[in-house]
Amino acid sequence: MDHIDIVVDERGDYLDHAALIWAAATAARDADSEPATLQQARPVILKVLSRSPLAFLLLAIVHENVVGFAALAPHLDEQQSAELVYLGVNPLYWQRNIGKKLLSALLPIAASKGFNRVYLNVYCDNMNAIRLYERQGWLRSSVPLENPRTKRLEQRFWIHTTA
């Protein structure tokens, strides 16, 4: 297994890397042969980083290549809570524990920024992601709800940042 470096990007220096990973991972997950272009994907990640000065990217780097990212921002409705808006891994690096490493590193960083809980939403048909979150201790909250944009069911998960 390659060594994985985890790096915090608070300024958005790796925005384009995260956007391209998001585009590739989303296309692979949904069996879409046409991933979003950088111009289409960049605003998706930029929207998360624009929420607050506390928003950040967490990057997984292997041999100087960004292979995964997490995008976290303050939760819009709950003070002291954050939302993991995106977790993406380059499909060429799936099944190599990149997502697990990002999730493990995310919690202490979120706690250091004053967040005591992190939420995320995941499509109910994304069983690989759901298994990953549950293995990492994330808990389901509420019943699945329809995503207003995609009409797909989403499950909300949460976790405390400290034990």
FIDRENDO-259490 format. One line per field, with one value per residue: residue number from 1; residue in three letters; y, x, z of N, C-alpha, C, O in turn. Coordinates in pm, whole numbers, plus 32768, in hexadecimal, padded with zeros to 4 digits. Each point is the difference from the previous one (the first is absolute). Last residue first. Layout:
seke	NUM ...
dovo	ala ...
npy	Y ...
npx	X ...
npz	Z ...
capy	Y ...
capx	X ...
capz	Z ...
cpy	Y ...
cpx	X ...
cpz	Z ...
opy	Y ...
opx	X ...
opz	Z ...
***
This chain:
seke	163 162 161 160 159 158 157 156 155 154 153 152 151 150 149 148 147 146 145 144 143 142 141 140 139 138 137 136 135 134 133 132 131 130 129 128 127 126 125 124 123 122 121 120 119 118 117 116 115 114 113 112 111 110 109 108 107 106 105 104 103 102 101 100 99 98 97 96 95 94 93 92 91 90 89 88 87 86 85 84 83 82 81 80 79 78 77 76 75 74 73 72 71 70 69 68 67 66 65 64 63 62 61 60 59 58 57 56 55 54 53 52 51 50 49 48 47 46 45 44 43 42 41 40 39 38 37 36 35 34 33 32 31 30 29 28 27 26 25 24 23 22 21 20 19 18 17 16 15 14 13 12 11 10 9 8 7 6 5 4 3 2 1
dovo	ala thr thr his ile trp phe arg gln glu leu arg lys thr arg pro asn glu leu pro val ser ser arg leu trp gly gln arg glu tyr leu arg ile ala asn met asn asp cys tyr val asn leu tyr val arg asn phe gly lys ser ala ala ile pro leu leu ala ser leu leu lys lys gly ile asn arg gln trp tyr leu pro asn val gly leu tyr val leu glu ala ser gln gln glu asp leu his pro ala leu ala ala phe gly val val asn glu his val ile ala leu leu leu phe ala leu pro ser arg ser leu val lys leu ile val pro arg ala gln gln leu thr ala pro glu ser asp ala asp arg ala ala thr ala ala ala trp ile leu ala ala his asp leu tyr asp gly arg glu asp val val ile asp ile his asp met
npy	8476 81AC 80DE 7F5B 7FDE 7EF1 8059 7F3B 7FD5 7FE9 7F92 8111 80F9 8201 8214 8012 7E44 7EE7 7E62 7EA9 7FEC 7FE6 8050 7E8B 7FD7 7F13 7FA2 7ECF 7E56 80BD 80FE 7EEB 7F2C 811A 8045 7EA1 7FE4 814A 803C 81A1 825F 81C8 81CF 80BB 8144 8024 8167 80A4 823C 819D 7FC9 7E1D 7DFF 7EFB 7E93 7DC6 7E69 7EFD 7E0D 7DEE 7FA3 7F77 7DEE 7E7C 7FD7 7ED1 7DBC 7E93 7F7B 81C8 817B 8094 8195 8238 814E 8177 80CB 8211 80DD 805C 81A1 8074 8171 80D4 8182 802B 8049 7FB5 7E96 7FB4 7F03 7F17 7E17 7EBE 7E44 7F3C 7F53 818E 7FFA 800F 7DED 7FA6 80DA 811A 8195 8187 823F 815E 8200 811E 8236 8028 7FDD 7F35 7DE7 7E94 8027 7F3D 7E0D 7FC4 80E2 7F00 7EBD 8064 804A 7E3E 7E49 7E24 7E45 7E1F 7E01 7F0A 7EE4 8083 801F 8129 8240 8158 807D 819F 8233 80E6 80A8 8203 81D2 807E 812F 823B 815F 80BF 81EA 80D5 8068 7E7C 7DA4 7E4C 7DAF 7E04 7E17 7DEA 7E4B 7DDC 7DE8
npx	7A47 8064 7FB6 7D93 7E38 7E5A 7E9F 7E46 7F66 7E63 7F7C 7F0D 7F95 8151 8008 7F8D 808D 7F55 803A 7FB4 8078 80D0 8191 81C2 822A 8239 81D2 8169 7F13 7E40 8042 8041 7E63 7ED9 809B 7F8D 7E0A 7E81 7E01 7EDD 80D2 8053 8113 8053 8143 8093 80BF 80BD 814C 8103 8235 8149 7EEE 8039 81A2 8009 7F03 80CE 812D 7F33 7F2D 813A 80A8 7ECA 7FDF 8165 804D 7FCB 7E29 7F78 808D 7FA9 7E41 8019 7EDC 7F32 7E04 7F2A 7EAA 805D 7FFB 7F7E 7FE7 7FCC 7E1F 7EB1 7EBB 816D 8207 8201 81A4 81A4 8068 81FD 80D0 81F7 8116 8228 8248 81E2 806D 7E66 7E9B 7DDE 7F0A 7E2F 7F69 7E43 7F53 7F3D 7F60 7DC2 7EA3 8133 80DE 7EA4 7FC1 816C 7FE4 7EF2 80C1 8161 7F76 7FCF 81CF 815C 7F17 7F20 7F37 7F35 7FBD 7E78 7EFB 8053 81E8 81B2 802F 80CF 822C 813A 8009 812D 8221 80C5 8024 81BE 81D6 8027 807F 81DC 80BF 7EC9 8044 8079 811B 8199 8045 814B 80AC 80F3 8122 7FD7 8058
npz	884A 7E14 7E93 7F9D 7ECA 7E93 7E10 7EA9 7DC9 7E48 7DB2 7E4D 7E82 7F7A 8127 8240 81AA 81DB 8190 81F1 8205 81F8 80A0 80C4 7FE0 8030 803A 7E6A 7EA2 7EB1 7DF7 7E07 7EB0 7E69 7DD6 7E48 7ED7 7E8E 7F3A 8148 7FEE 8126 812C 8236 8193 823A 81D2 816D 7F4A 7FE2 7F0B 807C 7F7C 7DFE 7F76 8067 7E9F 7E0C 7F67 7F5A 7DE5 7E29 7F6A 7ED5 7DC0 7EAD 7F56 7E13 7E7F 7E75 7F05 7DBE 7FD3 8106 813D 81BE 8106 80F0 80DC 8260 81C8 825B 81D1 818F 7F8C 7E4E 7E8D 7E13 8009 7F3B 7F5A 7E8F 7EA9 7F45 7E9F 7ECA 7ED5 7F90 8054 8020 8113 817A 81CA 8048 8187 8046 8079 808A 8131 812C 7F61 7EEC 7EC9 7E19 7F51 7EC8 7DCA 7E5E 7ECA 7E08 7E05 7E5E 7E1D 7DB3 7EA7 7F68 7EB9 7FBA 7F3E 7F62 7FA7 81D9 8162 8247 8162 7F04 7FDB 819B 805A 7EF2 8092 81B6 7FF2 7F69 815F 8162 7F77 8001 81C8 8145 8119 81F1 8261 81CD 8012 80F4 7FED 805B 7EB2 8006 7EA2 7F8E 7F9B
capy	7F8B 7FC8 8014 8061 7FC8 805F 7FC1 8058 7FE4 8018 7FFE 7F84 7FA8 7F83 8014 8050 8075 8015 8066 8036 7FA7 8013 8055 8031 7FCE 8061 802A 806A 7FC4 7FB0 8058 8049 7FA1 7FE5 8072 8004 7FA3 8001 7F95 7F7D 7FBD 7FA2 7FBC 7FEE 7FBE 800E 7F9A 7F8A 7FB1 801C 8079 8071 8022 8043 8086 8058 801B 806F 807E 7FFA 8009 8088 805A 7FE4 803A 8092 803F 800B 7F85 7FC2 7FE4 7FAC 7F74 7FE0 7FBC 7FC5 7FAA 7FA2 8013 7FC7 7FA3 8012 7F87 7F9D 8036 7FDE 8011 807B 7FDA 8007 808A 8013 808E 8015 807B 8005 7F8E 8005 800A 808A 8020 7F8B 800D 7F87 7FBB 7FA2 7F82 7FD6 7F93 7F81 7FF5 8035 8008 8089 8051 7FCF 8022 808C 7FFF 7FA4 8046 8061 7FC9 7FDB 807A 8052 8045 8092 804C 808A 7FFF 8068 7FC0 8000 7FCF 7F70 7FBA 8006 7FA3 7F75 7FE1 7FFB 7F81 7F94 8005 7FC9 7F71 7FBD 8000 7F83 7FF2 7FD5 8071 8062 8073 805D 808D 804B 807A 8066 805D 807F 8077
capx	7FBF 8054 808C 8041 8064 8046 8052 8057 8001 807C 7FF8 8031 7F8E 8013 8039 7FA8 804F 801C 7FAE 8031 7FE0 7F80 7FA0 7F90 7F7B 7F96 7FB5 804A 807A 7FD7 7FD7 8074 8051 7FB7 8011 808E 801B 8092 8030 7FE2 7F95 8032 7F94 800E 7F95 8005 7FB6 7FF4 7F8A 7F8D 7FBE 805B 7FFA 7F80 800D 804D 7FC0 7FA0 8047 8046 7F9E 7FCA 8069 8010 7F8D 8011 7FF1 8088 8024 7F97 8030 8076 7FDA 8017 807F 8018 8073 8032 7FAE 805A 7FCB 8034 7FFA 8060 8080 8027 7F95 7FB2 7F76 7F9F 7FD9 7FB3 7FDC 7F85 7FE9 7F81 7FAE 7F86 7F83 7FEC 806B 8055 8068 8050 8031 8060 8012 8083 7FF8 801F 8092 8035 7F9F 7FCE 8069 8018 7F8A 800E 805A 7FC7 7F9F 803E 8017 7F81 7FAF 8033 807D 7FF8 8013 802B 8079 7FF1 8013 7F7F 7F97 8015 7FE2 7F70 7FC2 801F 7FC5 7F6D 7FE4 8013 7F93 7F86 8019 7FF2 7F75 7FEC 806B 7FCB 7FF8 7F9F 8006 7F91 8024 7F83 800C 7F9A 7FF1 8049 7FAC
capz	8040 806B 7FDA 8058 805D 8057 8066 804D 8090 804A 8092 803B 801D 7FB6 7F7A 7FAA 7FDC 7F73 7FC0 7F81 7F91 7FBA 8046 7FAF 8024 7FE2 8077 8043 803B 8074 806F 8033 804F 807C 805A 8027 806D 8002 7FA8 8039 7FB6 7F9C 7FBA 7F70 7FB6 7F6F 7FB6 8055 7FDE 8056 7FCD 8019 808F 8017 7FC4 8059 8081 8000 8015 8081 806C 8003 8035 808F 8045 7FFA 8084 8038 8047 8051 8087 7FF3 7FEE 7F75 7FE7 7F7D 8014 7F9B 7F89 7F9D 7F9C 7F79 7FAF 8032 802D 8088 8062 7FED 7FE2 806E 801C 807B 8007 804B 804B 8046 7FD8 8050 7FB5 7FD3 7FA0 7FED 7F9A 8009 7F89 8036 7FBA 7FD2 7F9E 8042 800F 807D 806E 800F 803D 8089 804F 802B 8074 8063 8056 8059 8085 803F 8007 806D 7FE1 7FF6 807D 7FEA 7FAD 7F9B 7F7D 7FBC 805A 8014 7F82 7FEC 805F 7FDB 7F7D 8010 8044 7F9E 7F9D 803E 8016 7F7F 7FD3 7FB7 7F9E 7F80 7FA2 802F 7FA4 800C 8006 8010 8050 7FE7 8070 7FFA 8000
cpy	8024 7F8F 7FCA 800A 8071 7FB5 806F 7FAD 8061 7FDD 8011 8009 7F77 7FA1 7F7F 8012 8052 807E 800E 8062 803B 7F99 8015 805B 803C 7FBE 8069 803A 8066 7FBD 7FAF 8055 8044 7F9E 7FE6 8072 7FFF 7FA9 7FFB 7F8C 7F72 7FC1 7FA6 7FC1 7FE8 7FAF 801D 7F8D 7F86 7FB4 8020 8085 8078 8029 804E 808D 8055 8026 8075 8083 7FFE 8011 808F 805D 7FED 8044 8097 804B 8002 7F7D 7FC9 7FD6 7FA1 7F6B 7FE3 7FC3 7FBA 7FB0 7F9D 7FFF 7FD2 7F9B 8022 7F7A 7F8E 803A 7FE9 801A 807F 7FD9 8000 8094 8013 8097 7FF4 8082 7FFC 7F92 8003 8013 8088 8023 7F82 8003 7F83 7FA8 7FAE 7F81 7FDC 7F89 7F7E 7FFC 804D 8011 8090 805B 7FD5 802B 808E 8003 7FA9 8049 8067 7FD8 7FE4 807E 804D 8038 8095 8049 808B 8006 8061 7FBE 7FEF 7FC5 7F69 7FB5 7FFD 7F9D 7F6E 7FD7 7FF0 7F76 7F8F 7FFC 7FBE 7F69 7FB1 7FF1 7F84 7FF3 7FDA 8072 8060 8076 8053 8091 8044 8075 806E 8052 807C
cpx	7FC4 7FB4 8060 8093 8032 8065 803F 8048 8060 7FEB 808A 7FF5 802C 7F8A 8002 8034 7FAD 8052 8029 7F9C 8039 7FEC 7F89 7FA9 7F96 7F79 7F96 7FB2 8051 8079 7FDC 7FDA 807A 804E 7FBB 8018 8093 8030 8099 802F 7FEE 7F88 803E 7F80 802B 7F8E 800F 7FB8 7FFA 7F81 7F80 7FC6 8058 7FF2 7F80 8012 8054 7FCE 7F9F 8046 8043 7F9D 7FCC 8067 800A 7F8D 8015 8000 808F 8035 7F92 8038 8077 7FE0 8008 8089 8013 8075 8029 7FB1 8071 7FBD 8035 7FF5 8053 8089 8029 7F9D 7FAC 7F75 7FA2 7FE5 7FA1 7FEB 7F7F 7FF3 7F79 7FA3 7F8B 7F84 7FE9 8066 8057 8060 804D 8029 8066 7FF7 808C 7FF8 802A 8098 8035 7FA0 7FD2 8065 8011 7F8B 8010 8055 7FC1 7F9A 8036 8013 7F78 7FAB 802E 8089 7FF2 8011 8037 8081 7FE4 8005 7F7C 7F93 8010 7FD8 7F68 7FB9 8016 7FBF 7F6B 7FE8 800D 7F8E 7F82 8019 7FEF 7F70 7FEC 8068 7FC5 7FEB 7F91 8018 7F81 8026 7F78 8018 7F9D 7FE7 8058
cpz	8084 8043 8069 7FD8 8059 8055 8054 8069 8042 8093 803C 8098 8035 800D 7FAF 7F71 7F9E 7FEC 7F6E 7FC3 7F80 7F92 7FA5 8057 7FA4 801A 7FE8 8077 804E 8042 807C 8078 803D 8058 8086 8063 802A 8075 7FF8 7FA9 8037 7FBB 7F96 7FCC 7F71 7FC4 7F6C 7FBB 8059 7FDE 804E 7FCF 801E 8092 8014 7FC7 805F 808B 8012 8020 8089 8073 8009 803F 8097 804C 8001 8086 8036 803B 805C 8088 7FEE 7FEC 7F6B 7FF6 7F7B 8036 7F92 7F7E 7FA5 7FA5 7F75 7FBA 803C 8021 8091 8070 7FFB 7FD0 8078 8015 8075 8004 8051 804C 8045 7FCD 8060 7FA8 7FBE 7F94 8001 7F8B 8024 7F8B 804D 7FAD 7FD1 7FA1 8045 7FFD 8078 8074 8018 8045 8092 8058 8037 8080 806C 8057 8063 8091 803F 8011 807A 7FDD 7FE6 8085 7FE6 7FB0 7F8E 7F76 7FB6 8057 8010 7F81 7FF0 805A 7FDA 7F7E 8013 803D 7F9A 7F9B 8039 800C 7F7F 7FCD 7FA8 7F93 7F79 7F9D 8029 7FA2 800A 801A 8003 805E 7FD7 807D 8000
opy	7FAB 7FFE 7FE7 7F9E 8073 7F86 8072 7FA8 8016 8019 7FC6 806C 7FA6 7FA3 7FFF 8013 7FCB 806B 7FE4 7FEE 8079 7FA1 8017 7FE6 8076 7F89 8031 805E 7FDC 7FF9 8022 7FFB 7FE8 8015 801D 7FEE 7FEC 8033 7FAD 7F91 7FBA 7FE2 8026 7FC4 803F 7F8F 8074 7F91 7FBA 801B 805B 806A 8056 806E 8076 8061 8061 8076 8063 802C 804A 8063 8046 8036 805C 8059 8039 8031 7F97 7FBF 7FF8 7FA4 7F8A 7FAD 7FD2 8034 7FB8 8035 7FC9 7FA6 8051 7F9F 8071 7F9C 7FA3 7FE0 8026 8073 8059 8020 7F9A 8054 7FCA 804C 7FAE 8045 7FAE 8000 7FAC 806A 800D 8023 7FD5 800A 7FFB 7FC7 8036 7FB9 8056 7F91 7FDB 7FAE 8049 8070 8043 802B 8047 804E 8012 800A 8033 800B 7FFA 801D 8058 8029 8012 7FC8 8030 803B 800D 8014 7FDD 8006 7F9E 7F93 7FB4 7FB5 7F95 7F9D 7FBD 7FAA 7F94 7FA8 7FC0 7F9F 7F97 7FB1 7FAC 7F91 7FFE 8005 8057 804C 7FEC 8039 7FE5 801E 8008 7FF0 8036 7FF5 8009
opx	7FC6 7F85 8075 803B 8008 7FFA 8008 7FC5 806E 7F95 8062 800B 7FAD 7FF2 7FD8 7FB2 7FD5 7FDE 8072 7F86 8013 804D 8010 7FED 8006 7FEE 7FC4 802F 8047 8006 8028 8043 8022 800C 8038 8046 801D 8030 8036 8015 8062 7F9A 8062 7FB2 805C 7FE6 8009 7FFA 8064 7F98 7FB7 802A 7FD9 7FD1 8004 8009 7FCC 7FF3 8021 8000 7FD7 8005 801A 7FEA 7FE1 8018 801A 8068 803D 8056 8012 8050 7FF4 8033 7FA0 8062 7FA7 8056 7FAB 7FB0 8048 7FC2 7FF7 8038 7FCA 8064 7FB6 7FDF 8011 7FD8 7FC3 8056 7F92 805F 7FA9 8063 7FAB 7FDA 7FF6 7FEF 800B 7FDA 8031 7FD8 8048 7FAB 8060 7F9B 8059 8028 8075 803B 7FB5 7FDB 8036 7FE9 7FD7 8011 8006 7FCA 7FD7 8015 7FE1 7FAB 7FC7 7FE4 7FB4 8067 8014 7FA0 806E 806B 7FC0 7F9F 7FB8 7FCD 7FAC 7F9E 7FC3 7FC9 7FA3 7FA7 7FC9 7FC9 7F9C 7FB5 7FD5 7FBE 7FA6 7FD1 802E 7FE0 7FE5 7FA0 7F8C 806D 7F9E 804D 7FBB 7FFA 8008 7F98 8062
opz	8043 8002 7FE2 7FD4 7FD5 8011 7FD4 803F 7FCF 8039 7FD2 8039 800D 7FB0 7F8C 7FA3 7F99 8034 7FDB 8009 7FF7 7FF2 7F88 8076 7FDB 7FE7 8060 8040 805E 807B 806F 8068 8073 8079 806A 8064 8076 8065 7FB7 8031 8019 803E 7FC0 804B 7FCD 8029 7FD7 8035 8011 803B 7FDC 802C 8050 801D 8023 804C 8037 8020 8042 8074 805A 8048 8063 806C 804C 8052 806A 802B 8010 7FC5 8079 8009 801F 804A 7FC3 8035 7FD2 8047 7FBB 7FE7 7FC6 802D 7FD1 802F 803B 7FBF 805B 801C 8054 7F90 801F 7FE8 8001 8012 7FE3 801A 7FDE 7F8B 8059 7FC4 7F86 7F90 8069 7F8C 8063 7FBC 8038 8003 7FFB 8026 7FF9 7FBA 8041 8022 8058 8072 805C 805E 807A 806E 8068 8079 8077 8054 8041 8070 805F 8025 7F90 8032 7FCA 8039 7F9D 7FB4 8016 7FE4 7FD0 8000 8007 7FD1 7FD4 7FFF 7FE8 7FBE 7FDE 7FFB 7FD1 7FBE 7FF7 7FE9 7F8D 7F89 7FAD 800C 7FDD 7FFE 7FBB 805C 7F9B 8079 7F92 8040 804A
***
